[in-house]
Amino acid sequence: MTSTKTPVTLEESNIESFLRMDRMPHIWCAGCGIGTAVGCFARAVERAGLDPDKVSLISGIGCAGRAAGYVKLDSFHTTHGRALPFATGLKLGNPELNVVVFSGDGDLLAIGGNHLIHSARRNIDLTVICINNFNYGMTGGQMGPTTPIDARTTTTPYGNVEYPFNAPYLLAASGATYVSRWTVMHPRELERSIAEALVKPGFSFVEVLSPCPALYGRLNKESKGLDTMHTYLKRSVIRNGADPKDAEIGLNGPILVGKYVDIERPTLWDCCKQVFDRVKEKKSK
């Protein structure tokens, strides 16, 4: 999708114009990074030069899903795990829209995991922003599909024994045309990455690592949001163009961040138009 407005500079940015200020203060816990990610998204819409009237934000259930209620855009808070089917219908129904899915790792990679890999396979022209805090933060801090091995949660008090998804590797293997990962400790890089994803044709996936101090952090010796931010600063290794296979996250090892995939291939809508043209040609004969 091409930009429809002249991009603005950071000095001209007015984030409040993208937010429903009458709904503040928000419900997120002190130290949570979702607010930072929402701010990066709002500035990215400006940076990309998009018309807010043509941007729709879809979310599922979970802490990150609450973002749909705070942005001053056409937005939809859908059922658990079903943000992507809803977004797919919206995009196919109105291809001129810039459709964004903003949700969490539990919503997108667990109950919504099948929708996620097939949306990438089809290369639907959507942007997915996945907030990963390594647990089900809204429902009690249970282990989820991205919880690192040995990490403690309310359902794994002695350490997780299930191998987690490597989200960038999964999405790259599924066919996404743009894949990146940043932490909320990298707001400028995250903003630029979301802006790139917003105008990238095809299925774009941006993973955002975010603190959950009230639950995951408290159980893993990071009871304050700043504790996790210091961890991001210490452990993050920026490596653009890295093999997403190397992006696994352990409990204490390095965290590989950067842009992994930026390729071109026909979108689902491009393929649909080719079929429509063939049908029209056949009928005209």
N, C-alpha and C positions, 0 to 999 in steps of 0.2 A: 504494500500500500504506500503510495507516495504522499509526501507532506502536502498539506493544503494551506499552511501559513508560514510566514517567515520565522525561523527559529529565533528565540530570545536569548539574551545573555543571562548569566546567573544573577547579575546585578539587577536585572529587570524582573526577575522571578517574583511572583506573588502567590505563594502557596495557599494562602487563605481563600483565594478565589476558587480553588479546587475542593475545598472542604466545607462540610455543613457545620459551621461554627456554632449554630444553635444546639447541636448535639454534643458539644464539649462540656465537661471533660469526658474523655473516652473511658471505656471500661477496662482497658488493658492494665496489667499489673505494673507496679513500679519496677523499672529495670528491664521490662520486656522490650524487644527490638522491633516489634511490628509497626509501631508508630514511625520509627525511622525509615522503615521500608516503604510505608505509605507516602512519606514525604519525598523519598527518592523517586517513587512512581509519578507523583504529581509534577515534580520538576522535570522528569523525563518526558512527560507529555508536552511540556513547553519546549524543552530542548529539541524534540523531534519535529516541532512545528505543526502538531496535529490540531485539528479543530475539535475542541471538547464536545461539541454537539454531535460529533461523529465517533465518539469513543464510548464504548459500553464496557462496564466492569461486572464480571460474573464471579460469584464466590460460592463455596460450599459451606459445610458446617465445621465449626472449630473456631479457635481464637482468631486466626487470620481471616476467616470468613466474615467477621464483623466489619471488615474494611468496606464492604459494599454499602453499609449504612452511613458511613462518614464522608464519602466522596460526593462532590456535587456534579455527578455524571449520571447518565442513565445506567442504573445498576440493578442487579438481581441477586438476591440471597436465596440460593437453591437448596435442594435437599442433599443429604450427606452422600458425597461421592459422585454427584450427578451434575457438577458444574460444567464439565466438558461436553456431554450430550446437549445440554441447554445452549451452550456457547456455539456448538456446531450448527444447530438449527437456526440460531440467530444470524450467524455468518452466512450460511447458505441462503437464508431468506432475504438478507440485505448485504450483498458483498461489499458495498461501499463503507460499511462500518469497520472501525478498528476495534475488534473484540478482544478483551483481556480477561483472563482467568486469574484471580488472585486468591489463593487458598493455601492450606497447610499440608505438611507431609503426610499426615494421617488421612486426610480427605482425598488427596490426589494419588498417593502411592499405595494405600491400603484398599478401602472399599471402592475407590475410584481408579485403582491401578489398571484394570483392563481397558477402561475408557482412555487412560493416558497413553498407553502404548499403541492403541489402535488409532488415536488421533494423530500421533506422530507418524505412524505408518502411512496413513492417508495423506499426510502433509497438508492438513487443513490450515488455512491462513489465520492462525491464532497466536497470541502471546500468552504464555503461562508463567506466572510468578509464583514460585513455590517457597513458602516460608517453612524452613526446616528447623524445628527446635528439639528434635530427637525424641519426642514423646507426644502423647495425647494430652495437651495442656489444659483443655477446657473441661475434660471429664474426669480429672483426677490424677493425671501424670502416669498413665499406664505406658508400658513399652509399645513401640510402634515399628513400622517397617524400616525406619532409618536409625533406630537405637543402636549405638555401637556395642560390640561384644564387650562384656564385663561391666557395662554401664548399669547403674542402679536406677530402678523406677519403682513405682508403687506395686507393680506386679512382678518385678524381678528384684526383690530386696537383697539378694545375694549375687546379683550380676546377671546381665542378659547372656543367654547361650545361643540365640538365633542370629545367624549372619544377616546383616542389614543390606538393603539395596545400596548400590553405588549409583545414585540418581543420574549424574551426567553420563555414565557409561550406558545405563539402561536406555536413556532417551536418544543417545547417539546411535546405539544399535537398532533402535526402533525406527529411525529415519528422520529425526528432527534436523532442520536446516541450520538452526542456531542453538547452541548450548553453552551456558556459562554458569559459573558459581562465584558468589561474593559473600562476604559477611557484612553485617551492619556496622562493622568497624571500618568498612571501606565505602563510605557513602558516595563519594565522587565517582569512584569506579563503578559502583552499583548503578548510579544514576545514568552514566554513559552507556552501560551495558543494556539497561532497560530501554533507553532511547533507541539504541541499535536494534534491539529485538522488536520494538514497536513498528519499525518501518521495514523490517526484513520480510520478504515474501515467504510464505510457508509457515511451518510450525516452529515456534521459538520457545525455548525453555530457559528460564533464569532461576537457579536455586539460590536462596538467600538464607544463610545461617544466622539464627537469631537466638538470643538468650531467653531462657525460661527460668528465671531465678526462683520463683515461688515453688516449683515442683522439681523439674529435672536438675536445675542448678543446686537446689538445697540438698538433694540426695547424692550429688557428686562433687561436694566440697566447693561449690560456686554459688553461695546463697545470695549474692548480690549481682545485679546486672553488670557492674563494673568488673567483677571477678571474671566473668565470661569474656568481656571485651578485652581484658588483659590477656586472656588465653588466646583469643583471636590474633591479637597483635604479636604474641610470642610464637604461635604455632603456624600462622599462615605463610604460605610460600606462593608468590605470584608467578605463574608460568603460563602465559598465553600460548596456545597451540599445543599444549601438552596432550598426551594420549589419555582420554577419559578413563581408560582401564586403570590408570594410576591414581584415580581420584578417590579411592576408598578412604573412609574416615575411621580411625581408631579412637580409643578412649583418650590416649595421651600422645599420639604421634603427630606428624605434620598434617596440616590441612592445605591441600592443593586448591588454589583459587585462580580464576582467570577465565578467558574465553577458550573453549575447547573446540567448538565446531562452528564454522561459518561457511556454508556451502550453498549451491544453487541446485534446485531440481523443481520440476513442475508441481504446482499446488493442486489440490483436489479440484478447485474451481477451474483451473486451466484445463485439466483433463475432462471435466464436465463440458466445458465449452467446445472442446474438440468433438465430443460425442454429439452435442447439439448441432454442430456444423455438418457432421456426417449425415445426421438424420434429415436436416434441411436439404442437403444436396441430393439425398436419395429421393425425397418427396418431390423435388423439382424436376426429376427426370421423367 
